[in-house]
Amino acid sequence: MLLKSTKNLFLLFIFVITLICENDNSVLGYPTSSRHKELIKKDQGRHKGMKERSRWGKSSPNPTSRRLMDYEEDDVPIGEREGPLKSTIEGSVKLPMYAAAEYHMGQYFVDIEIGTPPKKLRMIADTGSDLTWVKCKSEEPSNFTNQRVFDASKSKTFKTIGCRTNYCEEDLKMLRSIDLCPVDQAPCFYNYSYGDEGLVTYGKFAKDSITLPTTTGKSVTLQNMLIGCSQSVTGKADINEADGILGLGMHPYSFAIHGVSKFGGTFSYCLVDHLSPSNVTNYLVFGDLKEKCPTQEFMRYTALHVSIDSAFYWIYIKGLSFGSDMLDISPVVWDTSKDDGGTILDSGTSATYWLEPAYTAIMDFLISVLEKDYPKLPDWKGDGVSDFEYCFKADAKEFRKFKVPRLDIHFKDGARFKPHIKSYIIDDAPGVKCIGFLQAHGGVNIIGNILQQNYLWEFDVHHETMGFVASTCE
């Protein structure tokens, strides 16, 4: 009887182990569950949409664009730069910013307060979006269940924008206002899409107050700010844990442009490690340069391509190198005047996407260096599109980072951005690392937020420049 019972337990043990192994090869030392696979899936629709949106206005810069700057690599000292726009407040606006990894999202959150009395909302900070919108409850029905929403009826300062106004019929066309006006008193509606397979949100335009913290300890309230009151959010991108999106793109009515016009011409952010818990924060800052970072004097600057027809922050790349080896990549890849060319910096996309010539050159070089000591996992089936192409077994103790060549992104005006190795050789599962780049199928190169992490980024819209410096973001 005892023998039979022992045998049954043994068979049960074998069955359980087999079941686990069938569903998770990590038992055998080869994890197949990619930490970033879901994030990549959410990125895909957004990337396809940006491919189309990037073609709007990319060929011609803003008529007010003054020049492609000619900075030397050692940079122009801060003291010699033209002064920033004057702020209308004392101190700077300083919003805590944190990674959304614990919510199974690949973006970064900031908390702002909307309405009167102020309602605290958790927003995705997105330089690729020109519309600031929130999940909203108003007269129209909404599709939000078990999610926090902004109740417009409880805000004394909430006012809808009419569909017969010039504001709706002309100014808000670029923010996807739609021709729906059954009666003169009806609100101005929008249908805002982030891509053909990405997130789509529908709602009405309104104005309300936004309250922000400052470095002086006092809050500042912006009156009559344009917001989207969204009644529905659909698409593959899951943003259930976010209350909306803070539009930091280049549009006259975006939160970013309104913020820099009020608080001194610049905004900046420092992205903590993308896998950090939410209690590890840095800041999204609008205002004075000196209050942002003690290492500000070492910041490098490069030009931004600013277009009135595009929400994106375009940068002028000349080429890529690993150490002294310049990669052989056609200049067309970096040409903003081409349909399939140019590069944007985007905080709302997780991964970094390179157009095929750049992607192939990068991967060929890195794989040739890594494959001797870190061969590709035999069962890994990433194709470089829906998942990372090259992943290998390497825990933190045995991985020799010094063997990985350092990537340099060369800008046309001489500045160079050197991403941290952990930002492109990324932890994808326990004991597994991957080359963290994906191939863009046409459109545009996108520098995503993982490659930007542990750098301070400053966007000077007034001078059409971007500054960057390595930082712990503490």
Disulfide bonds with the S-S distance in Angstrom:
Cys136-Cys229 1.97
Cys163-Cys181 1.80
Cys168-Cys188 2.11
Cys270-Cys473 1.99
Cys391-Cys434 1.88
